[in-house]
Every structure is written in C-alpha cells, then in structure tokens.
Amino acid sequence: MGTESDVQPRSYWRFSKQDFFPEKSFENWSSYISALSETRLRFKDRLLNRSDETTELVYLRKQSENSMKRQLNWWDLIWFGFGSVIGTGIFVLTGQEAHDHAGPAIILSYVASGISAMLSVFCYTEFAVEIPVAGGSFAYLRVELGDLAAFIAAGNILLESIIGSAAVARGWTSYFTTLLDRHSNSLRIHTDLKDGFNLLDPLASGVLVIASMIAITSAKKTSYLNWIASAVNTVVIIFVIVAGFAHANTSNLQPFLPYGAKGIFQAAAIVYFAYGGFDNIATMAEETRNPRRDIPIGLLGSMSMITVIYCLMALSLSMMQKYSDLDTNAAYSVAFQNVGMKWAKYLVALGALKGMTTVLLVGALGQARYTTHIARSHMIPPFFALVHPKTGTPIYATLLITIPSAIVAFFSSLGVLASLLSVSTLFIFMMMAVALLVRRYYMRGVTPRANLAKLIAFLLLIVASSMGTSAYWGLKPGGWIGYAITIPVWFAATLGIAVMLPQERTPKVWGVPLVPWLPSLSIAINLFLMGSLGGETFVRFGICTAIMLLYYVLFGVHATYDMAQQIKTESTTIAEDAEESKPTPP
C-alpha cells in the first residue's frame, strides 16, 4: 500500500475516458442504459450494504496510485486547528451578528455554538483514531450508515468546501481594503445584478488560487507557512483581547439581550461558521505519523483553546463599542478606530488577513483530501483521487474545489454564503453523532435484530424530538407546552439506549465519554441551531440536495455499485489464493 512498488508507471497528467469513467456501467451507451434499468436494485444494494474499515483503509487507498506522505505530528495538527478555524468567522461575523441579531449577548452565541462544536469534535476524534483515512466524515458514514448517507454527506462536504472557501475569500477582501484605509467594497466591481450578487470580487478569486497553489506543493511546507502565519495571528488576537478590555465601557453591554433569546440562537447558528474547519484535521489522519496519539491532541487541544479565545474576543468587542454602532464588515478595526487607536485597526486588519490566509491554506489541504477519498469510492470520477508521485498531494482534487470556489467568491456576498454554509455544516455534524451511536451499539453479524430495531426506534425518537424542539422554538419561542413533550421524549429515548442496549464496540484507544448522552445532545443541539436559520436557507439547501440526489441516481449509485462488486471480487480472489497457498497437511 505504501511502498514504491505499488506505484503504477503511468503519467499523472492524463485525461482519458478510462480515468473518469472506468466502471462497467459506463463502457458504452448500451451498458449505461442497462445499468439504469437496474437502478432500483442497485439503489437498494447501496442503501442496505455498508463499507468496512479494511475497504476504506486498504482497497480505496489504492485508487490514488501513490501514497500521501506521513510527515505530520500533533504539533502540526494543533496549529492546523488554529489555522483552519480562526479567520473570517470571528473577525467578520462577530460584528455582523452582534449588530443584527444578538447584541452584547453574542458571547452566549459563541458559547452555544462552541458547545455544539466541541461535542462534534469528540465524535470526529473517535472516528479519526479508529479509521485514519483522508475521507473524514465521508468514510466514517460509509462504514456506519451506508452509501446513501455518505453520499448526502459528500455532497454537503463539497458544497461546504466550495462555499466556505468563497466566504473566507470575500472576508479577506474586506479586511484588505481596511488595511489600505479604504471602504470595504472599494475593490469590488459594482453591477446591477441582484442584491447579494452585485459586488464582483476578483481579488477574492485570486487569493483562493494562490492558496491552493501553495497547498499543492506539500502538506509539510504548508504546515511551516501555517505556523508562521498563525503565530502572527496569535499575537494580534492577544492584542485585541487585552486592548479591547483596556478600553472597555461596561455601559456598552446594556441592554444585554436587545433581540431576546431568539437572537442568541439565530446568531449562534450563523457564527457556527467560525468553528467550521476543525474537521479538516481529521482528513490529515492519512498523513499523520501517529494518528492514535496525535489526532486527539490536535483536535481537542486546539478546539478547547479556540472556544475560549472566541468568547474573550466577542466580549472585548461588545464592551469596546455599542452593538448598534458596530461595523458589519470590519468590526474590530473600526471599533479600535472609534476609541482613538486608529493605528490599531491596521494591526487588527493584518492579523485578520493572516488568519483568513491560514484558513484558506488549511482548507485547501483538508478539502482536497475529503474530495480524494470521495473519488476513491467512485462517488465522483476516480480521476480526482490521483495523488501526484512527487508532491504527495492530490492536485486534481484541489483544483476541483478551487475553481468553483473562485467563481462563487467572484459573485456572492458573505451574508448569502454564511447561512448556507452553516446548515450544511450542522447537518453533517448531526449525522456524525448518529453514526457514532450506531458504531457503539450495532455490529453486523453480532447485534440481535431485536436490539437493532430498538436502536433504530430510539434514534428516530431522538431526531424527531430534537426537530420538534427546534420547530416549536421557531413557532413559539416564548411557549413551554411543546418543550414539555419534546424534551422528555428526547430524554427517554436516550435513556432507553443507555439502559436497554449493550455497547457492541469499545474504542481501542480513545472514545467519546458519556455515551449515549453526549452524541444524543450533539444531535439535539445541531438540529436546534439548524432550525434557527432562516427559511430561505433551507430552500437553497433543499435545491442543492435535490440536485445531489439526481446526480446520485444517474451516476453515483452505478459507479459505487460497480466499485463494490470489484472489491468483493478482489477480496474473494485474495482469500482463495491464500487458502490455496496453505501447505497441504501430510
């Protein structure tokens, strides 16, 4: 798997039909029409069957032809954690959401979204230690929930990657103009297009391309650059917190809840974007020297510190300037200017630029590795799974994310992007918590059917009651009758799993504590925050999901079915050869 003898002597720079559509279903039109006629049977097969750890760790990795280089340690991962998370979210969305939804209570929004993010970190860490491959949540869901759930996650991962990078790049432009002491939209091209899409941003597109070119060269070199940029960013963050409190005026905290409790959770659902990116660390497992030790340290260590930093930064901003006076594009820079520290706004803008640059760098690494593993499964053409023999990086997968990201960043505003990104992120993290409960309480060939039925029933009750709580909050935020029904149902369903079902699998190295309570709470919080987003966001989310499912029916289900059959044939052949090679007893 990881030796040079496995590398096939083929040119990396190739673009044949066989590289994009090697499956039997796509050999010709006759084969494709025949495959379409079996769609129902193939869909059922993909829905009911599961991948396994050997497939993810061994068979699929061969699709890349060349191995990624194991050269990262826990120190790299901690800084990747900082680099992938601290950027546009805290520097841009804090001011925007404090001004529009939460007021000074924005700190509580960061606490709520931070708790949700930390619960998701626990789930990711257990999976990343047990299944250390580049696929991250996509690979984990294939193993526990099957191909369809993994495909829906894959579509949202790709959507999240494209939109997330575009959103960060748009924020980069805003802070760069602040550094130049110009209006935030001065470097954008004004047009007569629909509001939200009328400010064209060529600079954002250019920054995305440059970050991706750096990421393509080497994961370790990108790590070195990330260290330097993150160190500069850390100095700026300390300055923001200390100087902000030095110019604090407690009267700016009044009223603390100008928009009520509903505003807190509306803002929490949006600023959750600020925590997005930590899952990129899980995708580095394949390039980590000791994933069982390094990933828990990298994920949990970096996210714990980031949560505290976010709360302190949000509080310092709220105390420095009245929430109604905050600039929604570059809140920190303008706040320092208003307290007489005009020079500080340039330092803050520089730090924000550094932070956003590292987010783009680490994002380009992690997103490409997600895409690589998705392509290894043939969910998208395996051409994008190829790893370059010299750089050890997936160049084609990187370009697959970079090009559409640059196009989206060119047209779309940050406000349009952030809400859609949040719903995709929250949806994936909710599915990860469900997958963890399935992993702990169900094992194929071992768990009795009666216990499986109970587990499915309890999971449905947990999801349904969480959705009910979220819906009731949206309809009657001041009511209580709905909560008196949904919360006890959630509690009873979680208690049912804890009391009535034995755990079938115990983590070998590191596991989520307080199972099933913490994963169940993660499901509830993620669904609650999803419900706090606007209806327009779900319309966009629904349209994107419908397009994904159409693609799956026409292409994905057939490609993955063929791939599964190929792996089954190979594994059977290997087993038969091994049996034949055994010495004959005398």
C-alpha positions, -999 to +999 in steps of 0.1 A: +000+000+000+027+025+010+057+012-010+071+024-042+063-010-058+026-001-056+031+029-078+020+023-113+043+036-141+016+058-156+018+096-162+000+116-137-011+141-163-037+121-182-073+128-191-087+096-208-123+084-205-110+054-185-097+078-158-131+094-154-155+065-161-137+032-156-168+013-144-186-013-165-218+007-163-202+034-184-183+014-210-208+024-237-244+037-241-258+002-241-241-006-207-253+026-192-289+020-203-287-015-189-274+000-156-302+025-155-328-004-158-313-019-126-314+014-107-339+002-082-320-030-073-287-011-072-301+016-051-314-010-026-280-027-026-262+006-018-288+016+008-285-017+028-249-026+024-221-010+044-184-004+038-159-017+063-126-004+077-105-027+055-121-013+024-116+023+035-080+017+047-067-006+021-087-011-011-098+025-017-064+040-010-050+020-039-072+042-062-048+071-056-020+050-071+005+070-050+005+073-012+003+106+007+034+112+028+032+106+066+050+136+078+027+155+103+027+153+141+005+166+169+022+200+169+013+204+132-023+194+139-027+219+167-015+247+145-036+234+116-065+236+141-058+272+147-051+279+111-083+262+098-107+278+123-097+313+133-104+336+103-134+352+087-158+338+114-145+357+144-133+388+126-163+394+104-193+375+116-189+387+152-197+423+144-224+413+118-243+391+142-239+413+173-253+442+153-281+423+136-292+395+160-276+391+194-262+424+207-237+420+236-251+385+241-230+375+211-207+359+237-235+335+246-240+327+209-203+317+208-208+296+239-238+278+224-221+271+191-188+262+209-206+235+230-221+221+198-187+222+180-169+205+209-195+177+210-189+172+173-151+172+179-155+143+203-173+123+177-148+131+150-118+122+172-131+087+180-137+080+143-104+095+132-084+074+156-102+042+146-104+048+109-073+070+100-080+078+063-083+111+043-121+107+038-131+121+072-168+121+078-175+106+044-155+075+052-170+072+087-206+075+074-199+049+047-189+024+073-217+031+098-247+044+078-241+032+043-235+047+009-266+069+006-260+087+039-223+091+030-233+105-004-256+131+011-227+140+034-203+140+005-224+164-015-227+187+015-189+184+022-182+195-014-208+223-011-194+233+023-158+233+009-167+255-021-189+279-002-166+280+029-136+289+009-155+315-011-169+331+021-134+334+037-120+349+005-148+375+005-139+384+040-102+386+030-110+414+006-130+433+032-101+434+056-075+441+029-094+473+020-094+482+057-056+478+057-055+502+028-077+526+046-105+523+020-142+514+021-148+477+024-164+475-011-139+498-028-120+469-045-152+452-057-168+458-091-204+473-087-230+459-111-268+459-115-272+422-106-295+411-078-286+423-043-261+399-027-246+391-061-240+426-074-205+432-060-180+412-081-148+403-062-118+394-084-093+398-055-111+370-036-108+347-065-071+354-069-064+347-032-081+314-035-060+304-065-027+314-047-036+295-015-044+264-035-011+265-054+008+266-021-012+237-007-005+216-038+033+218-033+035+199+000+015+193+032+046+198+054+056+231+036+021+244+040+023+235+077+055+255+081+038+285+065+008+280+087+029+280+118+044+314+109+011+330+099-008+315+130+019+328+153+015+363+139-023+359+142-020+347+178-001+379+187-028+400+172-055+381+190-038+387+223-036+423+215-073+425+205-083+409+238-060+430+261-065+463+243-102+457+240-106+452+277-083+482+284-109+504+265-139+486+278-170+505+288-195+483+307-224+506+297-220+492+261-233+458+275-267+474+281-291+461+270-275+427+271-303+410+252-317+436+228-331+409+205-341+384+232-331+347+235-342+340+199-315+364+187-288+345+206-296+313+188-301+329+154-266+343+158-252+310+172-264+292+140-245+318+119-213+321+139-211+283+140-193+290+107-165+304+129-159+269+143-161+252+109-129+238+096-118+216+126-129+186+106-101+193+082-077+179+109-095+145+107-087+144+070-050+147+078-050+113+095-035+095+065-005+119+066-001+118+104+028+098+118+009+085+149-028+093+144-040+075+175-020+099+197-017+130+175-053+135+164-069+136+199-042+161+210-046+182+178-084+182+177-093+186+213-064+208+223-069+233+195-107+235+198-106+240+236-083+270+232-102+284+203-136+283+221-121+304+250-104+328+226-137+334+207-156+342+238-130+366+250-128+383+217-165+387+214-167+401+249-139+426+243-157+439+211-190+442+229-175+462+257-155+484+234-183+496+212-221+497+214-236+468+194-258+492+173-226+511+162-206+481+151-194+479+115-207+447+100-178+443+076-147+450+097-160+454+133-127+451+152-107+475+131-134+502+131-140+497+169-104+505+177-105+535+154-135+548+173-117+545+207-088+566+195-065+538+184-066+544+147-032+527+142-045+495+159-070+490+131-042+483+107-027+457+131-061+441+135-067+441+098-032+425+093-040+398+119-074+391+103-057+388+069-032+364+083-060+343+099-080+342+068-050+332+047-043+302+070-079+292+068-077+292+031-044+273+032-055+246+056-089+245+039-073+238+006-054+208+022-083+193+041-110+198+014-088+182-012-083+152+010-121+148+015-125+150-022-098+125-028-115+098-007-149+106-022-133+100-056-116+068-044-151+053-037-161+063-073-188+086-059-173+112-082-149+102-111-117+084-097-096+108-117-098+132-087-084+105-064-050+106-081-021+116-059+010+132-075+040+109-071+065+137-062+044+162-042+023+135-024-007+158-028-040+154-047-036+181-073-068+173-093-089+172-062-076+206-051-084+221-084-119+206-083-127+227-052-106+258-061-122+266-095-159+266-084-149+284-051-132+312-071-163+315-093-187+317-063-164+341-044-164+364-075-202+368-074-217+361-040-217+382-008-206+369+026-242+371+040-256+348+013-227+323+018-225+321+056-261+309+063-260+282+036-226+270+049-239+268+084-268+245+075-245+221+056-220+220+085-246+214+111-263+187+090-231+168+086-222+171+123-256+158+133-252+128+110-218+121+126-233+119+160-259+094+147-231+074+131-212+073+164-243+059+183-247+033+155-210+024+158-212+018+195-245-001+196-246-020+164-222-046+149-231-066+118-234-103+125-234-098+162-262-075+173-296-093+175-323-080+152-345-071+182-317-048+195-312-033+160-349-025+159-348-008+193-317+012+183-335+025+151-366+034+171-347+053+197-326+071+171-358+081+153-373+094+185-341+114+193-341+130+159-378+136+158-380+151+193-350+174+185-366+186+153-398+192+173-380+213+199-364+233+171-397+238+153-415+248+184-388+273+192-393+289+158-431+290+160-435+299+197-402+309+213-420+321+245-441+290+249-435+259+270-461+232+262-442+219+232-410+216+252-429+197+279-434+170+252-403+170+231-376+173+257-389+143+278-392+122+246-356+130+238-345+122+274-365+089+274-351+078+240-315+085+251-321+068+284-336+038+265-303+034+245-283+037+278-304+012+297-318-013+272-290-017+247-255-031+254-225-014+237-212-037+210-179-019+204-155-004+228-129+021+214-094+007+214-075+040+222-098+070+227-135+073+228-163+098+234-172+099+271-208+096+285-222+077+255-251+078+245-257+112+263-231+134+246-238+122+210-275+125+216-270+160+229-250+168+198-279+157+176-303+179+196-281+210+195-272+207+159-308+203+148-318+232+171-293+255+156-304+244+121-339+254+130-327+289+140-317+296+104-340+314+080-364+297+057-346+309+026-315+290+037-335+257+037-349+264+003-314+267-011-303+237+009-333+217-004-325+227-040-288+217-036-298+183-020-323+176-049-296+182-074-273+159-055-298+131-054-305+134-091-267+130-097-266+100-074-294+082-092-279+089-127-243+084-118-232+078-082-253+047-074-240+028-106-203+038-101-202+028-065-222-004-072-196-014-098-168-005-074-183-025-046-186-055-069-149-051-080-137-050-043-158-081-035-143-100-064-107-089-054-112-098-018-126-132-027-097-139-051-072-130-024-089-152+001-090-181-023-053-176-032-044-175+005-063-208+010-046-225-019-011-213-007-015-231+026+007-262+029-011-295+024-011-315+057+008-348+055 
